[in-house]
Amino acid sequence: MLSKSRVAGIVRPVPANPTRDAILAAMAAHPSFRAHPSETKKGGTKYVAAFRARNARTLAFDKAAASKQPIWMVDEPAVRALLETLRVSFDYYPPDKGRNSNLAKLSEFEARGLLRAFPNTQNEAIEIAEGVASL
């Protein structure tokens, strides 16, 4: 069964995404990550699940995507280099560009440039997460 999301007053279903579900399960069990302290509900909100690495870097997973599994992270030169090395496409969001409003709960993202990466597989997503955790 699909859950529903509301965008601009229009209710739309949140699409099924088996890759997203596998990534989130792997992240929840990963020894280098814990649910972000701002998470008040197990598994995050309907739209975003956030994790904090042992090195205090934060990753947020956009749960409303149908096919890709976007990962949000703070824009840093080392993170850009990691994504380029892994050949994972990403978009840059300056602090004043619109973004998922559910990211506002993450103080690390407040007034910061963000990267939104687009891994194609669960393995790519975990490689990104492990790479960020080891920076």
N, C-alpha and C positions, 0 to 999 in steps of 0.2 A: 504494500500500500504506500502511496506517495504522501508525504506530508505537504503542507501548503506554505507558501511564503507570500508576503504582501509587498508589492512594489508600486509606488505612486497610487495607492488605493486599489490596485488590482491584485486579486488573489491568484497566485499561480502555483502549480505543484513544484516541490523541490524534487528534482529528478533523481532517479536511482543511479548509483554510481558504484559498482562493485570494486573498482580500483581505489576510489576514495575510502571505502569502508575497510579494505585490506590495509591501506596505508595508515589509517587512524588506529586500527587494531595493533599494527606493528609499532607505532609510536607510543601507544599506551603501555606496551610491554617492554619498550627499549630501556636498557639500564642507564643511558646517558640523558634521559629526558624525564620530566615530571609534568603533570598538568600545570599550566600557568597558575600562579596564585590568585589571579583574578577570576578564574573559572569557578563559578558557584554551582554549576551543574555538571555531573559526570558526563564527559563527552563533549562539553562545550555547549554553546547555544545552537539553535537550529542552523545558523549560518556560518559560524566560525568555531574551530577547535584550536586552542593555543597551547603550546608547550614551551617550557624553559629548559635549556640545556644546563649541564653542570657548570659551564663557563658563563652562565647568566644571559646568554643570547636567547632571543625569543623567535619562534616560528609560529605562524598562524596559517591554518589550512582553511581555505574557502570551501565550505560544504555545499554551496548551492550550484556548483558547476556540474553540467551534464556529462561531459566527456573528459576534459582535462582535469587535473587536480592542482589548481593554483596554490602556491605557497608564498606567503608574505614574510618578508624579513627586512630588517633595517639595512639601508644602503651603506655599505662600507667597501673600500677598495678590495679587501681580502675576500669578501663575499662575491663581489663581481668576478674576481679572478677565479674563484672556485667554480662558479657557474660557467664561465668561459672554458675552463679546463674540462668540465664535464659535458660541454657542448649542449647546455640546457638553455633554451630561449628564456628571456625575461624582459619585463617592461619596467621602466623607472617611473615612479610617482613622486614628484616633488611635494613638499609639505602642503602646498596650497591646491593640489589636484584632488579631485573627488576620489573617494575610496570607500570600501565597505564600512558602513557606520558602526558595525559591530567591532571593528578594530580599535575604536575609541576607548574600550575598556583596558587596553594594553598601554600602560604608561610609557613603556620603552618606544612606542611608535608615535607618541604625541609630538607634533611639530617636527617630525623627522622625515627625510626622504626615505621612501621604501622601494624595495624591489619586489616584483610579483613574478615568480619563476613558474615555468610550465613543464614539469617533468612528464614524460610520456608513459612511464611504467612505475610500478611500486618500487622496483629496485632503484630507479633513478631518484625517486623521492627520498628513499632511505639514504642513498649516497649523499644527497644534498644535506639532509639532516645531520648525518655523521660528520660531514665535512665542516658544517657550521659549528658543531659541537667541539671540533678539534682545533678551531682557530685560536 
